[in-house]
Amino acid sequence: MNELVIDKKEELVMKLLHYFITERGYSPVIIRGIQDEIWLENLDDDYKIVRIVSGYIHNDEQFKYDLYKTKSLLKTIKKKTLSFSMNALSIFVNLGDNVNMDNFTDHNNISFAEVNSIDDLKKYRFVIDSYPDITKESNFKEKGLELFMKITSDINKKNEGEAKMNEEVFSIKKPIVTSILVFINVVIFILCQFNILSISDFAVNRDLIISGQYYRLFTGMFLHANIIHILFNMYALYVIGMQLESFLGKGKYLAVYLLSGLAGSMLSIFFDNGFSVGASGAIFGLLGSLLYFGFHYRVYLDSVIKSQIIPLIVLNLLIGFMSTGIDNWAHIGGLIGGILSTMAVGIKYKSTTFEMVNGVILYLIFIGFLGYMVFVRGI
């Protein structure tokens, strides 16, 4: 039986694909009309896009067109993924002798590398700085069919693992914590209606909190003024909460809810000295949390973020500013608290320890500043 012979350039492309997919977590990007090149995407890596170009580029004019095409596609991807910046690494494996990459310097967000073997990547400092193990991890003892089978198997295993993780995150679970929160709110509302509990004893109020009744910072989020108030909030809590609880997990979800409510209460007493009640500050925190989660999974949720989450947040804030009797500062505080607390507790498979530590620090700074201004400065 004749041994399978793989073209050197095809072998090089396979090794590069293996490294970026299995070692760096890149995923293929499907782009219509693109031939002889592979686009890979990882929005959390140094280069958000890696292009492996196997098509032959004969001269500078063709290279210039390739640069123009890449810039245009990067703009589209940047907009689609809600990214603040977008850069790319283009690896050319079939570049003609007439092409001089040094002639192209106006490409701030695109880096070029011409390679005929894996070891050629060592010539490019920017590649080694971002991917220091690329040459080591791309050297295989296998050859021919054995190499092809290994690379294919490794990539398939990686893709299966990614699919399982996404299924774990996005699969719908029972909203146990959300149901308990709704139940507690309803029970407390009924107790208040029968005068067993008094709203004035537990509502958020700056003077009473400063006097030592700190529990009001939390209890106010479980009180509601009337039947319309609680119906609206509980509907929003259940619809938003059941999704977010499924995404974050029960413990993280509960932490985000309570920390968002605290942030809403703190910003409320910073700007207002009246009585404030309602779960809406915590619910806005859930919206902020959903926004933060969606940003990390924007490859899948970009349309949901742009068409549903952001418009819902903006609309409700506008209603709050245009209406009387609505504690919009609690909404804004909850929104900020939801984003920061979600950053602190982390998103499974996405958040790094560095990011989570920053979330804790930023949340404490936010609450600490408001606490200092209210309790120490008396503003």
HELIX and SHEET records of a PDB file:
HELIX    1   1 LYS A    8  HIS A   18  1                                  11    
HELIX    2   2 TYR A   19  GLU A   23  3                                   5    
HELIX    3   3 ASP A   60  LYS A   80  1                                  21    
HELIX    4   4 MET A  101  ASN A  103  5                                   3    
HELIX    5   5 ILE A  118  LYS A  123  5                                   6    
HELIX    6   6 ARG A  125  SER A  130  1                                   6    
HELIX    7   7 ILE A  134  GLU A  137  1                                   4    
HELIX    8   8 GLY A  144  PHE A  170  1                                  27    
HELIX    9   9 ILE A  176  GLN A  193  1                                  18    
HELIX   10  10 ILE A  199  PHE A  202  1                                   4    
HELIX   11  11 ARG A  206  ILE A  210  1                                   5    
HELIX   12  12 ARG A  216  THR A  219  1                                   4    
HELIX   13  13 GLY A  220  PHE A  222  5                                   3    
HELIX   14  14 ILE A  227  LEU A  248  1                                  22    
HELIX   15  15 LYS A  250  PHE A  271  1                                  22    
HELIX   16  16 SER A  280  HIS A  296  1                                  17    
HELIX   17  17 ARG A  298  VAL A  304  1                                   7    
HELIX   18  18 ILE A  305  ILE A  309  3                                   5    
HELIX   19  19 ILE A  310  MET A  322  1                                  13    
HELIX   20  20 ASN A  328  VAL A  345  1                                  18    
HELIX   21  21 THR A  353  GLY A  371  1                                  19    
HELIX   22  22 TYR A  372  VAL A  376  3                                   5    
SHEET    1   A 5 SER A  27  VAL A  29  0                                        
SHEET    2   A 5 GLU A  37  GLU A  41 -1                                        
SHEET    3   A 5 ILE A  49  VAL A  53 -1                                        
SHEET    4   A 5 ALA A  88  PHE A  92  1                                        
SHEET    5   A 5 ILE A 110  GLU A 114  1                                        
END                                                                             
